Amino acid sequence: MRFMHLADAHLGYRQYNSDERARDFARAFQQMCERAISERCELLLIAGDLFHSSAMDPRTFLQAVGALEPLWEQGIDVVAIAGNHDRARKSHGLNWLHALQELGLLTLLEVGIENGELSLEHAIKIVGGARVVGIPYVGMGLAPLLDQVRDCLSVVVPDLPMFTILLLHAGLEGEIPGFRAALTMETLEPLCPYVDYVALGHIHKPFERDDWLYNPGSLETVSIDETKWEHRGGIIVEIEDGLITGPPIIEWAIPDRRPFVQLELGVDTFRDPEALYRFHALTSKDHAQLRAEEIGQKPVVELRLQGCLQFDRSGLELSRIEQIIEDTYHPLLVRIRDLTETDASEVTVSEDATRAEIERQVVRELVARDAGRKEHADAWTAMLLDIKDMAVGRSDPGRIIEEARGFRQRLSEAEG
Ligand SMILES: [Mn+2]
């Protein structure tokens, strides 16, 4: 038999507040459902986070129904577990996967408590020649549950041998640095004799271990960091009827994801905003954009501005940069992340300076931090102090403006 394993569809995620992005997530999921049909899969496994949030738009529910209905029509079983994003807001409440189950579109696997004992009655589903055991997201409480699953399987499996799939929504240690994972290969090891395929979800990075454990990653791009993992999607698994011999044959189905273009711009070398606006990466397309055109989808462009600004921050017009990117990339949307710093180091003054000297030194140093003003820092300092004196002496505002204009003119003449 064949089955498809996917996870983390995150339907309903209006990333960057964009309806178009929510449609992207729906399209990716729908493509995988269509592929499960065209690949003649008998079973679709959803390893959690079908939905992005339990508080969702009716449209999102209809997207799920619309994608799943053709599977129902073809008699393909869908078996799902709830991920952390699917959980109901209120404890003991129904989640949206229950609603899909009520409609007959999927089977939701859950663990129950009966007379204080854990019950796996609703955690197991047999489809064709396969047995699926599913545990919903339980966070760090997974390890003790797995002990009970093993106890149960150690009775069931020898009694009724069958290709057994363990469906979990949990992170595996060692995949994402710093991620507090509920699973380690050591905690899973005792299940080895009873489980033929571990179908994971939760971590959006795709990975596999020992021809035994598989994590398909997110279908669309939930966070921009995921774009570095291109090989994400649905895993199509072929198993021999009856008992498995050797590792399963797998093939990846990759959805047509929205292209992301990531630009990075170090600002340290630009003396003024105009030089920054002319930067070539902003005004010329790169290969990612060309790929985006091939797919026929407008990209999301993210620009990260980094480094230390050499000119006054107020001179940097982010809206102008956004317009340049719009004109170059014709993107779906532009995100600018301004991570720049300005020189905030302390101003050093000589110890025996008078109050007026301290003032002059501070003003001069602040002026000189703007690369465009550095050359004429003395002239700028003199002008600023003159204007300050005029303001303190309650000079006529018109005269102050005149003084500033005169300075500008002298300066531009001096610069030729
Ligand atoms: Mn997720």
Boltz pocket constraint, residues with backbone or C-beta under 6 A from the ligand:
constraints:
  - pocket:
      binder: B
      contacts: [[A, 8], [A, 48], [A, 49], [A, 83], [A, 85], [A, 202], [A, 203]]
      max_distance: 6.0
